[in-house]
Amino acid sequence: MRIIVLVKQVPATDNVKMDEKTGTMIRAGGDNVVNPTDENAVTEAVRLKKETGAEVVAVSMGPEAAQQALREAYAMGVDRCLLLSGRAFAGSDTIATARALAAAVQKAGPADLVLAGERATDGETGQTGPMVGALLGLPVVTYVQKLVLTGDSLELERIVEGGFERVVCPLPALVTVVKGINQPPIPPLHLKLRAKKLTIPVWGADDLDLPAAELGLGGSPTRVARIFSPKLSRATVWYRENGGREGLSALADWLTGEGLL
Amino acid sequence: MSQARVLVVAEDRVSTRGRVYTTEGVRRVNRVTYELLNRGRDLAGKLGAGVDVVLLGVALDDYTELIQRGADRVLVLSGPAGAVGPTPGQRARLLEQLIREEEPVVVIAAATTTGRTVMPLVAARLKTGLTADCTSLDIDPGDQALLQTRPAIGGNIMATIKTRTRPQMATVRPRSAPPAERDPARQGQVVERQYGEDLLVTPERLVEFIRDVTQEVDLEEADIVVAGGKGLGDRSGFVLVEKLAGVLGAAVGASRDAVELGWAGYPHQVGLSGKTVAPRLYLAVGISGKIQHLAGMQTARTIVAINNDPGAQIFQVADMGIVGDALELVPALIEKIAALKAAKG
Protein backbone atom coordinates (compact mmCIF):
# COMPACT_ATOMS: atom_id res chain seq x y z
CA MET A 1 0.00 0.00 0.00
CA ARG A 2 1.18 3.50 -0.78
CA ILE A 3 -0.09 6.76 0.71
CA ILE A 4 0.82 10.06 -0.90
CA VAL A 5 0.45 13.21 1.19
CA LEU A 6 0.25 16.64 -0.40
CA VAL A 7 2.16 19.21 1.62
CA LYS A 8 2.35 22.96 1.24
CA GLN A 9 4.72 25.40 2.83
CA VAL A 10 2.96 28.54 4.07
CA PRO A 11 3.99 31.71 5.91
CA ALA A 12 3.72 31.42 9.69
CA THR A 13 0.91 33.59 11.00
CA ASP A 14 1.22 33.06 14.73
CA ASN A 15 3.37 36.05 15.46
CA VAL A 16 1.89 38.35 12.90
CA LYS A 17 0.65 41.68 14.18
CA MET A 18 -1.60 44.23 12.66
CA ASP A 19 -0.59 47.79 11.92
CA GLU A 20 -2.85 49.90 14.07
CA LYS A 21 -3.00 52.80 11.64
CA THR A 22 -3.29 51.08 8.28
CA GLY A 23 -4.99 47.90 9.43
CA THR A 24 -2.60 45.81 7.38
CA MET A 25 -0.51 42.85 8.41
CA ILE A 26 3.04 43.24 9.67
CA ARG A 27 4.86 40.01 9.03
CA ALA A 28 7.81 39.87 11.37
CA GLY A 29 10.64 37.87 9.86
CA GLY A 30 9.92 35.47 7.05
CA ASP A 31 9.12 32.31 8.93
CA ASN A 32 7.57 29.51 6.95
CA VAL A 33 5.87 26.44 8.30
CA VAL A 34 4.12 23.32 7.07
CA ASN A 35 0.50 24.22 6.44
CA PRO A 36 -1.27 23.21 9.67
CA THR A 37 -3.87 20.83 8.22
CA ASP A 38 -1.19 19.25 6.03
CA GLU A 39 0.58 18.32 9.26
CA ASN A 40 -2.62 16.56 10.25
CA ALA A 41 -2.64 14.77 6.88
CA VAL A 42 0.97 13.64 7.43
CA THR A 43 0.16 12.51 10.96
CA GLU A 44 -2.78 10.46 9.67
CA ALA A 45 -0.63 8.89 6.93
CA VAL A 46 2.04 7.93 9.44
CA ARG A 47 -0.60 6.44 11.73
CA LEU A 48 -1.88 4.31 8.80
CA LYS A 49 1.71 3.34 8.00
CA LYS A 50 2.07 1.92 11.50
CA GLU A 51 -1.20 0.00 11.05
CA THR A 52 -0.59 -1.37 7.59
CA GLY A 53 3.09 -1.00 6.74
CA ALA A 54 2.19 1.37 3.93
CA GLU A 55 4.84 3.46 2.27
CA VAL A 56 4.25 7.20 2.82
CA VAL A 57 5.42 9.71 0.23
CA ALA A 58 5.16 13.48 0.77
CA VAL A 59 4.85 15.64 -2.35
CA SER A 60 5.07 19.40 -2.40
CA MET A 61 5.19 22.09 -5.03
CA GLY A 62 6.95 25.36 -4.36
CA PRO A 63 10.27 27.17 -4.39
CA GLU A 64 13.49 25.33 -3.46
CA ALA A 65 12.99 26.55 0.10
CA ALA A 66 9.86 24.41 0.36
CA GLN A 67 12.27 21.50 0.89
CA GLN A 68 12.17 22.58 4.52
CA ALA A 69 8.47 21.68 4.76
CA LEU A 70 9.24 18.25 3.31
CA ARG A 71 12.06 17.77 5.82
CA GLU A 72 9.59 18.45 8.58
CA ALA A 73 7.20 15.90 7.07
CA TYR A 74 10.07 13.41 6.90
CA ALA A 75 10.85 13.98 10.56
CA MET A 76 7.22 13.14 11.31
CA GLY A 77 7.70 9.69 9.79
CA VAL A 78 7.27 10.03 6.03
CA ASP A 79 9.39 7.53 4.02
CA ARG A 80 10.34 9.70 1.09
CA CYS A 81 9.79 13.18 -0.25
CA LEU A 82 9.45 14.81 -3.61
CA LEU A 83 9.50 18.49 -4.53
CA LEU A 84 8.09 20.01 -7.69
CA SER A 85 9.99 23.18 -8.34
CA GLY A 86 11.01 25.43 -11.17
CA ARG A 87 10.04 28.50 -13.11
CA ALA A 88 7.55 26.55 -15.22
CA PHE A 89 5.34 26.17 -12.16
CA ALA A 90 5.46 29.80 -11.06
CA GLY A 91 2.19 31.68 -10.98
CA SER A 92 0.07 28.52 -10.96
CA ASP A 93 -3.52 28.91 -9.82
CA THR A 94 -5.31 26.06 -8.09
CA ILE A 95 -6.04 24.07 -11.23
CA ALA A 96 -2.55 24.43 -12.68
CA THR A 97 -1.16 23.41 -9.27
CA ALA A 98 -3.53 20.46 -9.16
CA ARG A 99 -2.44 19.36 -12.64
CA ALA A 100 1.20 19.31 -11.64
CA LEU A 101 0.50 17.55 -8.35
CA ALA A 102 -1.77 14.98 -10.02
CA ALA A 103 0.93 14.20 -12.59
CA ALA A 104 3.49 13.85 -9.81
CA VAL A 105 1.21 11.56 -7.81
CA GLN A 106 0.74 9.42 -10.89
CA LYS A 107 4.46 9.19 -11.55
CA ALA A 108 5.48 8.63 -7.92
CA GLY A 109 2.52 6.31 -7.37
CA PRO A 110 0.24 4.65 -7.97
CA ALA A 111 -1.27 5.75 -4.69
CA ASP A 112 -3.92 3.81 -2.82
CA LEU A 113 -4.71 6.87 -0.77
CA VAL A 114 -3.95 10.54 -1.32
CA LEU A 115 -4.20 12.74 1.75
CA ALA A 116 -4.16 16.52 1.97
CA GLY A 117 -5.04 19.26 4.42
CA GLU A 118 -8.50 20.75 3.95
CA ARG A 119 -7.07 24.13 2.99
CA ALA A 120 -3.86 26.09 3.20
CA THR A 121 -3.72 29.08 5.50
CA ASP A 122 -2.23 31.34 2.82
CA GLY A 123 -4.54 30.95 -0.16
CA GLU A 124 -7.43 29.52 1.84
CA THR A 125 -9.11 28.13 -1.25
CA GLY A 126 -9.40 24.47 -0.28
CA GLN A 127 -9.61 23.74 -4.02
CA THR A 128 -6.32 22.09 -4.87
CA GLY A 129 -6.97 18.84 -2.98
CA PRO A 130 -10.36 18.06 -4.55
CA MET A 131 -9.05 19.11 -7.98
CA VAL A 132 -6.14 16.65 -7.72
CA GLY A 133 -8.67 13.93 -6.90
CA ALA A 134 -10.88 14.87 -9.85
CA LEU A 135 -7.92 14.90 -12.24
CA LEU A 136 -6.81 11.46 -11.01
CA GLY A 137 -10.36 10.14 -11.34
CA LEU A 138 -10.50 9.31 -7.63
CA PRO A 139 -13.47 9.63 -5.29
CA VAL A 140 -12.95 12.67 -3.07
CA VAL A 141 -14.07 13.06 0.53
CA THR A 142 -13.38 16.44 2.16
CA TYR A 143 -13.48 17.96 5.68
CA VAL A 144 -12.70 14.59 7.27
CA GLN A 145 -12.26 14.50 11.04
CA LYS A 146 -12.19 10.73 11.50
CA LEU A 147 -10.70 8.07 9.25
CA VAL A 148 -10.82 4.31 9.77
CA LEU A 149 -9.24 1.94 7.26
CA THR A 150 -10.77 -1.54 7.13
CA GLY A 151 -9.31 -3.76 4.43
CA ASP A 152 -9.45 -1.66 1.30
CA SER A 153 -12.30 0.57 2.40
CA LEU A 154 -12.43 3.81 4.36
CA GLU A 155 -15.02 4.76 6.92
CA LEU A 156 -14.98 8.52 7.19
CA GLU A 157 -16.66 11.21 9.19
CA ARG A 158 -16.80 14.65 7.64
CA ILE A 159 -17.68 17.88 9.40
CA VAL A 160 -20.50 19.69 7.62
CA GLU A 161 -22.80 22.56 8.57
CA GLY A 162 -24.81 21.55 11.62
CA GLY A 163 -23.34 18.09 12.06
CA PHE A 164 -21.37 15.22 10.62
CA GLU A 165 -21.68 12.92 7.64
CA ARG A 166 -20.60 9.30 7.75
CA VAL A 167 -19.22 8.24 4.40
CA VAL A 168 -17.95 4.89 3.18
CA CYS A 169 -15.40 4.98 0.38
CA PRO A 170 -13.31 2.24 -1.21
CA LEU A 171 -9.63 2.77 -2.06
CA PRO A 172 -8.12 4.33 -4.04
CA ALA A 173 -9.41 7.70 -2.87
CA LEU A 174 -8.41 11.25 -2.03
CA VAL A 175 -9.25 12.55 1.42
CA THR A 176 -8.79 16.06 2.82
CA VAL A 177 -8.58 16.36 6.59
CA VAL A 178 -9.39 19.03 9.15
CA LYS A 179 -7.43 19.93 12.25
CA GLY A 180 -9.65 17.94 14.61
CA ILE A 181 -8.62 14.58 13.12
CA ASN A 182 -5.49 14.19 15.25
CA GLN A 183 -2.79 15.94 17.23
CA PRO A 184 0.51 16.03 15.34
CA PRO A 185 3.24 14.71 17.65
CA ILE A 186 6.58 16.41 18.15
CA PRO A 187 9.01 14.72 15.74
CA PRO A 188 11.69 12.55 17.39
CA LEU A 189 15.20 13.98 17.44
CA HIS A 190 16.82 11.18 15.43
CA LEU A 191 14.41 11.72 12.55
CA LYS A 192 14.90 15.46 12.72
CA LEU A 193 18.63 14.96 12.37
CA ARG A 194 18.19 12.52 9.53
CA ALA A 195 15.77 14.91 7.81
CA LYS A 196 18.44 17.61 7.82
CA LYS A 197 20.77 15.45 5.73
CA LEU A 198 18.08 14.06 3.47
CA THR A 199 18.54 14.56 -0.25
CA ILE A 200 15.15 15.47 -1.68
CA PRO A 201 14.58 14.81 -5.37
CA VAL A 202 13.43 17.91 -7.20
CA TRP A 203 11.30 17.44 -10.29
CA GLY A 204 10.86 20.14 -12.87
CA ALA A 205 8.25 20.46 -15.60
CA ASP A 206 10.32 18.13 -17.83
CA ASP A 207 9.90 15.31 -15.33
CA LEU A 208 6.13 15.42 -15.63
CA ASP A 209 4.11 14.04 -18.48
CA LEU A 210 2.34 17.34 -19.12
CA PRO A 211 2.44 19.97 -21.86
CA ALA A 212 4.17 23.14 -20.63
CA ALA A 213 1.11 25.13 -21.72
CA GLU A 214 -0.90 23.53 -18.91
CA LEU A 215 1.49 24.65 -16.18
CA GLY A 216 2.31 27.85 -14.35
CA LEU A 217 0.81 31.22 -15.08
CA GLY A 218 0.21 30.35 -18.73
CA GLY A 219 -1.70 27.22 -17.79
CA SER A 220 -3.83 28.98 -15.20
CA PRO A 221 -7.38 29.90 -16.20
CA THR A 222 -7.64 32.46 -13.41
CA ARG A 223 -5.54 35.55 -13.00
CA VAL A 224 -5.30 38.22 -10.34
CA ALA A 225 -6.48 41.44 -11.98
CA ARG A 226 -6.08 43.73 -8.98
CA ILE A 227 -4.86 43.65 -5.41
CA PHE A 228 -5.86 46.12 -2.74
CA SER A 229 -5.70 46.42 1.03
CA PRO A 230 -8.97 46.57 2.86
CA LYS A 231 -9.03 48.82 5.86
CA LEU A 232 -9.49 46.53 8.79
CA SER A 233 -9.47 48.98 11.63
CA ARG A 234 -12.82 50.46 12.54
CA ALA A 235 -13.76 53.57 14.45
CA THR A 236 -14.12 52.00 17.85
CA VAL A 237 -16.58 53.42 20.36
CA TRP A 238 -15.04 52.77 23.77
CA TYR A 239 -16.62 51.92 27.11
CA ARG A 240 -14.62 51.31 30.24
CA GLU A 241 -16.68 49.31 32.68
CA ASN A 242 -16.23 50.37 36.29
CA GLY A 243 -19.56 49.22 37.57
CA GLY A 244 -21.77 51.65 35.60
CA ARG A 245 -22.61 49.12 32.89
CA GLU A 246 -22.71 51.87 30.23
CA GLY A 247 -21.17 49.56 27.65
CA LEU A 248 -23.67 46.80 28.29
CA SER A 249 -26.54 49.27 28.09
CA ALA A 250 -25.23 50.64 24.81
CA LEU A 251 -24.92 47.09 23.46
CA ALA A 252 -28.43 46.17 24.61
CA ASP A 253 -29.81 49.34 23.01
CA TRP A 254 -28.01 48.55 19.78
CA LEU A 255 -29.37 44.99 19.76
CA THR A 256 -32.89 46.32 20.27
CA GLY A 257 -32.45 48.94 17.56
CA GLU A 258 -31.22 46.32 15.08
CA GLY A 259 -34.16 44.06 15.88
CA LEU A 260 -31.79 41.32 16.97
CA LEU A 261 -33.59 40.51 20.21
CA MET B 1 -27.80 32.43 -30.29
CA SER B 2 -29.99 31.93 -27.25
CA GLN B 3 -29.75 34.19 -24.23
CA ALA B 4 -26.65 33.82 -22.03
CA ARG B 5 -27.22 32.10 -18.67
CA VAL B 6 -26.01 32.69 -15.15
CA LEU B 7 -26.26 29.45 -13.18
CA VAL B 8 -26.86 29.49 -9.44
CA VAL B 9 -26.26 26.24 -7.56
CA ALA B 10 -28.85 25.88 -4.79
CA GLU B 11 -27.67 25.00 -1.29
CA ASP B 12 -30.20 22.49 -0.03
CA ARG B 13 -29.01 22.08 3.51
CA VAL B 14 -31.18 23.40 6.27
CA SER B 15 -28.74 23.95 9.03
CA THR B 16 -31.04 24.17 12.01
CA ARG B 17 -33.43 21.47 10.90
CA GLY B 18 -31.09 18.79 9.62
CA ARG B 19 -30.84 17.74 6.03
CA VAL B 20 -33.69 18.38 3.63
CA TYR B 21 -33.47 15.21 1.64
CA THR B 22 -34.10 12.84 4.48
CA THR B 23 -37.64 11.67 3.89
CA GLU B 24 -38.94 13.15 7.12
CA GLY B 25 -37.07 16.43 6.70
CA VAL B 26 -38.39 19.76 5.53
CA ARG B 27 -37.73 20.13 1.83
CA ARG B 28 -36.42 23.59 1.18
CA VAL B 29 -33.23 25.39 0.29
CA ASN B 30 -31.41 27.53 2.79
CA ARG B 31 -30.94 31.23 2.90
CA VAL B 32 -27.63 31.38 1.12
CA THR B 33 -29.40 30.23 -2.05
CA TYR B 34 -31.41 33.47 -2.02
CA GLU B 35 -28.20 35.44 -1.44
CA LEU B 36 -26.78 33.71 -4.52
CA LEU B 37 -29.94 34.59 -6.47
CA ASN B 38 -29.44 38.22 -5.48
CA ARG B 39 -25.89 38.04 -6.89
CA GLY B 40 -27.11 36.12 -9.91
CA ARG B 41 -29.76 38.71 -10.80
CA ASP B 42 -27.25 41.54 -10.47
CA LEU B 43 -24.75 39.81 -12.76
CA ALA B 44 -27.42 38.71 -15.22
CA GLY B 45 -28.76 42.26 -15.40
CA LYS B 46 -25.32 43.55 -16.36
CA LEU B 47 -24.86 40.77 -18.92
CA GLY B 48 -28.36 40.78 -20.34
CA ALA B 49 -28.52 37.13 -19.30
CA GLY B 50 -31.13 34.85 -17.72
CA VAL B 51 -30.81 33.26 -14.28
CA ASP B 52 -31.12 29.52 -13.73
CA VAL B 53 -31.05 27.89 -10.34
CA VAL B 54 -30.16 24.20 -10.17
CA LEU B 55 -31.06 21.64 -7.55
CA LEU B 56 -28.48 18.87 -7.64
CA GLY B 57 -30.25 15.63 -6.91
CA VAL B 58 -32.74 17.04 -4.44
CA ALA B 59 -36.38 17.84 -5.18
CA LEU B 60 -38.33 20.43 -3.20
CA ASP B 61 -42.05 20.47 -2.48
CA ASP B 62 -42.45 23.94 -3.91
CA TYR B 63 -40.37 26.06 -6.30
CA THR B 64 -42.40 29.28 -6.09
CA GLU B 65 -40.03 31.05 -3.73
CA LEU B 66 -36.99 30.39 -5.94
CA ILE B 67 -38.83 31.98 -8.86
CA GLN B 68 -40.15 34.88 -6.78
CA ARG B 69 -36.63 35.56 -5.57
CA GLY B 70 -35.12 35.76 -9.02
CA ALA B 71 -34.87 32.45 -10.90
CA ASP B 72 -36.06 32.49 -14.50
CA ARG B 73 -35.76 28.71 -14.59
CA VAL B 74 -35.53 26.18 -11.79
CA LEU B 75 -33.66 23.12 -13.02
CA VAL B 76 -34.39 20.06 -10.90
CA LEU B 77 -31.95 17.23 -11.55
CA SER B 78 -32.97 13.83 -10.22
CA GLY B 79 -30.71 12.29 -7.61
CA PRO B 80 -29.78 8.78 -6.51
CA ALA B 81 -32.82 6.70 -5.63
CA GLY B 82 -33.22 5.55 -2.05
CA ALA B 83 -29.95 7.06 -0.83
CA VAL B 84 -29.51 9.17 2.31
CA GLY B 85 -28.60 11.95 -0.06
CA PRO B 86 -26.30 12.72 -2.93
CA THR B 87 -22.58 12.86 -2.14
CA PRO B 88 -20.55 15.82 -3.38
CA GLY B 89 -19.17 13.45 -6.02
CA GLN B 90 -22.67 12.69 -7.30
CA ARG B 91 -23.64 16.35 -7.23
CA ALA B 92 -20.48 17.15 -9.20
CA ARG B 93 -21.45 14.67 -11.91
CA LEU B 94 -24.89 16.24 -12.23
CA LEU B 95 -23.50 19.76 -12.33
CA GLU B 96 -20.84 18.87 -14.87
CA GLN B 97 -23.45 17.29 -17.12
CA LEU B 98 -25.74 20.32 -16.85
CA ILE B 99 -22.94 22.79 -17.59
CA ARG B 100 -21.99 20.82 -20.69
CA GLU B 101 -25.59 20.98 -21.87
CA GLU B 102 -26.43 24.57 -20.96
CA GLU B 103 -23.04 26.28 -21.32
CA PRO B 104 -23.67 29.04 -18.77
CA VAL B 105 -21.18 31.92 -18.74
CA VAL B 106 -21.13 32.15 -14.94
CA VAL B 107 -21.66 29.43 -12.29
CA ILE B 108 -21.89 30.41 -8.62
CA ALA B 109 -22.35 28.26 -5.53
CA ALA B 110 -22.16 28.84 -1.80
CA ALA B 111 -18.75 28.58 -0.13
CA THR B 112 -19.99 25.82 2.17
CA THR B 113 -18.63 22.31 2.70
CA THR B 114 -20.81 21.19 -0.22
CA GLY B 115 -20.05 24.05 -2.61
CA ARG B 116 -16.37 24.03 -1.77
CA THR B 117 -16.20 20.35 -2.65
CA VAL B 118 -18.52 20.11 -5.65
CA MET B 119 -17.20 23.17 -7.50
CA PRO B 120 -13.49 22.16 -7.56
CA LEU B 121 -14.42 18.69 -8.81
CA VAL B 122 -16.45 20.18 -11.65
CA ALA B 123 -13.97 22.94 -12.52
CA ALA B 124 -11.13 20.41 -12.74
CA ARG B 125 -13.11 18.17 -15.07
CA LEU B 126 -14.20 21.09 -17.25
CA LYS B 127 -10.68 22.56 -17.17
CA THR B 128 -12.06 25.94 -16.23
CA GLY B 129 -11.11 28.47 -13.56
CA LEU B 130 -12.65 28.58 -10.10
CA THR B 131 -12.34 31.30 -7.47
CA ALA B 132 -12.97 30.39 -3.83
CA ASP B 133 -14.92 32.20 -1.17
CA CYS B 134 -15.69 35.45 -2.98
CA THR B 135 -17.11 38.33 -0.97
CA SER B 136 -17.94 40.48 -3.99
CA LEU B 137 -18.87 39.77 -7.62
CA ASP B 138 -19.23 42.20 -10.47
CA ILE B 139 -19.06 42.44 -14.25
CA ASP B 140 -16.24 44.30 -15.97
CA PRO B 141 -18.08 46.84 -18.16
CA GLY B 142 -15.27 46.61 -20.71
CA ASP B 143 -14.91 42.92 -21.51
CA GLN B 144 -18.02 41.61 -19.70
CA ALA B 145 -15.79 39.35 -17.60
CA LEU B 146 -16.74 38.28 -14.08
CA LEU B 147 -14.80 40.24 -11.46
CA GLN B 148 -14.35 37.94 -8.47
CA THR B 149 -13.10 39.61 -5.31
CA ARG B 150 -11.93 37.58 -2.36
CA PRO B 151 -9.88 38.08 0.76
CA ALA B 152 -6.38 36.62 0.58
CA ILE B 153 -3.62 36.11 3.11
CA GLY B 154 -5.97 36.01 6.04
CA GLY B 155 -8.08 38.88 4.78
CA ASN B 156 -5.23 41.34 4.82
CA ILE B 157 -5.31 41.69 1.07
CA MET B 158 -8.26 41.66 -1.28
CA ALA B 159 -7.69 40.22 -4.71
CA THR B 160 -9.93 40.67 -7.74
CA ILE B 161 -9.67 37.68 -10.03
CA LYS B 162 -10.64 37.15 -13.65
CA THR B 163 -11.17 33.86 -15.43
CA ARG B 164 -10.21 33.50 -19.10
CA THR B 165 -12.01 30.19 -19.62
CA ARG B 166 -15.78 29.56 -19.61
CA PRO B 167 -17.77 29.06 -17.56
CA GLN B 168 -16.42 31.45 -14.95
CA MET B 169 -16.93 29.63 -11.67
CA ALA B 170 -16.92 31.00 -8.13
CA THR B 171 -17.95 30.03 -4.63
CA VAL B 172 -19.45 32.85 -2.60
CA ARG B 173 -19.14 33.39 1.13
CA PRO B 174 -22.47 33.02 2.96
CA ARG B 175 -23.78 36.26 4.48
CA SER B 176 -21.71 38.40 2.14
CA ALA B 177 -24.88 39.67 0.40
CA PRO B 178 -28.49 40.11 1.49
CA PRO B 179 -31.00 37.57 0.15
CA ALA B 180 -32.95 38.55 -2.97
CA GLU B 181 -36.27 40.22 -2.23
CA ARG B 182 -39.41 38.26 -2.93
CA ASP B 183 -41.51 39.50 -5.85
CA PRO B 184 -44.87 37.69 -5.98
CA ALA B 185 -45.41 38.86 -9.56
CA ARG B 186 -42.28 37.17 -10.92
CA GLN B 187 -42.83 34.33 -13.38
CA GLY B 188 -40.52 31.42 -14.11
CA GLN B 189 -40.30 27.87 -15.29
CA VAL B 190 -39.61 24.60 -13.49
CA VAL B 191 -37.68 22.09 -15.59
CA GLU B 192 -37.20 18.56 -14.29
CA ARG B 193 -34.45 16.43 -15.73
CA GLN B 194 -33.91 12.75 -15.21
CA TYR B 195 -30.44 11.37 -15.87
CA GLY B 196 -29.44 7.74 -16.19
CA GLU B 197 -28.57 6.03 -12.91
CA ASP B 198 -25.10 5.30 -14.31
CA LEU B 199 -24.25 9.00 -14.00
CA LEU B 200 -24.79 8.73 -10.26
CA VAL B 201 -22.77 5.59 -9.62
CA THR B 202 -19.82 6.74 -7.53
CA PRO B 203 -17.50 4.69 -5.31
CA GLU B 204 -18.24 6.75 -2.19
CA ARG B 205 -21.53 6.47 -0.38
CA LEU B 206 -23.19 8.69 2.22
CA VAL B 207 -24.30 6.49 5.11
CA GLU B 208 -25.89 8.95 7.48
CA PHE B 209 -26.05 12.51 8.71
CA ILE B 210 -25.53 13.00 12.42
CA ARG B 211 -26.76 16.27 13.87
CA ASP B 212 -24.38 17.97 16.23
CA VAL B 213 -26.41 19.29 19.12
CA THR B 214 -23.56 21.61 20.16
CA GLN B 215 -24.04 23.35 16.79
CA GLU B 216 -27.68 24.16 17.56
CA VAL B 217 -27.25 27.39 15.66
CA ASP B 218 -25.01 27.05 12.65
CA LEU B 219 -21.92 29.22 12.92
CA GLU B 220 -21.63 30.19 9.27
CA GLU B 221 -25.32 31.03 8.91
CA ALA B 222 -26.01 32.80 12.20
CA ASP B 223 -27.07 36.43 12.52
CA ILE B 224 -25.17 36.66 15.78
CA VAL B 225 -22.01 34.83 16.82
CA VAL B 226 -20.88 34.98 20.43
CA ALA B 227 -17.31 33.77 20.68
CA GLY B 228 -15.07 33.10 23.65
CA GLY B 229 -11.33 32.96 24.13
CA LYS B 230 -8.60 32.26 26.62
CA GLY B 231 -9.48 35.35 28.65
CA LEU B 232 -12.48 33.49 30.06
CA GLY B 233 -10.08 31.64 32.34
CA ASP B 234 -11.50 28.14 32.26
CA ARG B 235 -14.27 25.97 30.91
CA SER B 236 -16.79 27.40 33.38
CA GLY B 237 -16.00 30.86 32.01
CA PHE B 238 -16.68 29.60 28.51
CA VAL B 239 -20.05 28.25 29.67
CA LEU B 240 -21.05 31.89 30.22
CA VAL B 241 -20.47 32.55 26.53
CA GLU B 242 -22.65 29.55 25.66
CA LYS B 243 -25.38 30.88 27.95
CA LEU B 244 -25.17 34.33 26.39
CA ALA B 245 -25.43 32.74 22.95
CA GLY B 246 -28.46 30.85 24.23
CA VAL B 247 -30.40 33.94 25.23
CA LEU B 248 -29.44 35.73 22.02
CA GLY B 249 -30.28 32.78 19.78
CA ALA B 250 -26.69 33.06 18.60
CA ALA B 251 -24.11 30.54 17.43
CA VAL B 252 -21.13 29.80 19.67
CA GLY B 253 -17.69 30.58 18.30
CA ALA B 254 -14.29 29.99 19.86
CA SER B 255 -10.72 31.09 19.39
CA ARG B 256 -8.07 28.51 18.59
CA ASP B 257 -6.78 28.78 22.16
CA ALA B 258 -10.20 28.00 23.61
CA VAL B 259 -10.52 24.95 21.35
CA GLU B 260 -7.03 23.74 22.18
CA LEU B 261 -7.81 24.08 25.88
CA GLY B 262 -10.79 21.82 25.31
CA TRP B 263 -13.44 24.42 26.22
CA ALA B 264 -15.19 24.08 22.85
CA GLY B 265 -15.18 21.54 20.02
CA TYR B 266 -13.29 22.13 16.79
CA PRO B 267 -16.49 22.81 14.78
CA HIS B 268 -16.78 26.05 16.80
CA GLN B 269 -13.32 27.35 15.92
CA VAL B 270 -13.29 30.66 14.08
CA GLY B 271 -10.18 31.73 12.24
CA LEU B 272 -7.57 30.68 9.72
CA SER B 273 -7.59 27.04 10.75
CA GLY B 274 -11.30 27.05 11.52
CA LYS B 275 -14.38 28.65 10.05
CA THR B 276 -14.92 32.03 8.44
CA VAL B 277 -18.01 33.88 9.58
CA ALA B 278 -19.66 37.12 8.55
CA PRO B 279 -22.63 37.60 10.92
CA ARG B 280 -24.51 40.82 11.59
CA LEU B 281 -22.97 40.87 15.04
CA TYR B 282 -19.77 39.21 16.20
CA LEU B 283 -19.39 39.48 19.94
CA ALA B 284 -15.86 38.52 21.00
CA VAL B 285 -15.45 37.81 24.69
CA GLY B 286 -12.00 37.34 26.22
CA ILE B 287 -10.41 37.00 22.78
CA SER B 288 -7.09 38.78 22.27
CA GLY B 289 -7.45 38.92 18.48
CA LYS B 290 -4.48 37.23 16.87
CA ILE B 291 -4.41 37.52 13.07
CA GLN B 292 -5.24 33.83 13.07
CA HIS B 293 -8.60 34.69 14.63
CA LEU B 294 -9.26 38.04 12.92
CA ALA B 295 -9.00 36.32 9.53
CA GLY B 296 -12.13 34.37 10.33
CA MET B 297 -14.40 37.17 11.54
CA GLN B 298 -13.25 40.58 10.39
CA THR B 299 -15.88 40.78 7.65
CA ALA B 300 -18.68 40.69 10.26
CA ARG B 301 -20.98 43.69 9.84
CA THR B 302 -20.62 44.81 13.45
CA ILE B 303 -17.94 43.66 15.89
CA VAL B 304 -18.19 44.14 19.63
CA ALA B 305 -15.32 43.09 21.88
CA ILE B 306 -15.31 42.57 25.63
CA ASN B 307 -11.81 42.27 27.08
CA ASN B 308 -10.03 43.46 30.20
CA ASP B 309 -6.93 44.45 28.25
CA PRO B 310 -7.49 47.74 26.39
CA GLY B 311 -4.40 46.95 24.30
CA ALA B 312 -5.86 43.70 22.96
CA GLN B 313 -5.62 43.57 19.16
CA ILE B 314 -9.30 42.56 18.89
CA PHE B 315 -10.23 46.18 19.67
CA GLN B 316 -8.59 47.27 16.42
CA VAL B 317 -11.37 45.65 14.44
CA ALA B 318 -14.14 46.42 16.95
CA ASP B 319 -16.96 48.88 16.36
CA MET B 320 -17.67 48.83 20.07
CA GLY B 321 -15.00 48.11 22.65
CA ILE B 322 -16.00 47.26 26.20
CA VAL B 323 -13.06 47.14 28.58
CA GLY B 324 -13.83 45.15 31.69
CA ASP B 325 -13.97 41.77 33.36
CA ALA B 326 -15.85 39.35 31.11
CA LEU B 327 -16.74 37.04 34.00
CA GLU B 328 -18.61 39.89 35.60
CA LEU B 329 -20.00 41.55 32.47
CA VAL B 330 -21.34 38.49 30.67
CA PRO B 331 -23.73 37.41 33.46
CA ALA B 332 -24.91 41.02 33.73
CA LEU B 333 -25.49 41.12 29.98
CA ILE B 334 -27.39 37.82 30.07
CA GLU B 335 -29.62 39.26 32.78
CA LYS B 336 -30.17 42.48 30.86
CA ILE B 337 -31.10 40.68 27.64
CA ALA B 338 -33.34 38.20 29.41
CA ALA B 339 -35.16 41.13 31.04
CA LEU B 340 -35.54 42.95 27.71
CA LYS B 341 -36.88 39.81 26.07
CA ALA B 342 -39.29 39.19 28.95
CA ALA B 343 -40.53 42.79 28.69
CA LYS B 344 -41.10 42.27 24.96
CA GLY B 345 -43.16 39.16 25.78
Interface residues (C-beta under 8 A of the other chain):
Chain A: P11 T13 D14 V16 K17 M18 E20 G23 T24 M25 P36 T37 D93 T94 I95 A98 T121 D122 G123 E124 T125 G126 Q127 T128 G129 P130 M131 G133 A134 L135 P139 V140 V141 T142 Y143 Q145 R158 I159 V160 E161 G162 G163 F164 E165 R166 V167 V168 C169 P170 A173 V178 K179 G180 S220 P221 T222 R223 V224 A225 R226 I227 F228 S229 P230 L232 S233 R234 A235 T236 V237 W238 Y239 R240 E241 N242 R245 G247 L248 S249 A250 L251 A252 W254 L255 T256 E258 L260 L261
Chain B: R13 S15 T16 G18 T87 P88 G89 A92 T112 T113 T114 R116 T117 M119 P120 L121 V122 A123 A124 R125 K127 T128 G129 L130 T131 A132 D133 L147 P151 A152 I153 G154 G155 N156 I157 M158 A159 T160 I161 K162 T163 R164 T165 T202 P203 E204 R205 L206 V207 E208 F209 I210 R211 D212 Q215 D218 E220 E221 D223 I224 L248 G265 Y266 P267 Q269 L272 S273 G274 T276 R280 L281 K290 I291 Q292 L294 A295 Q298 T302 I303 V304 I306 P310 Q313 F315 Q316 V317 A318 D319 M320 G321 I322 V323 G324 D325 E328 L329 A332 L333 K336 I337 L340 K341 K344
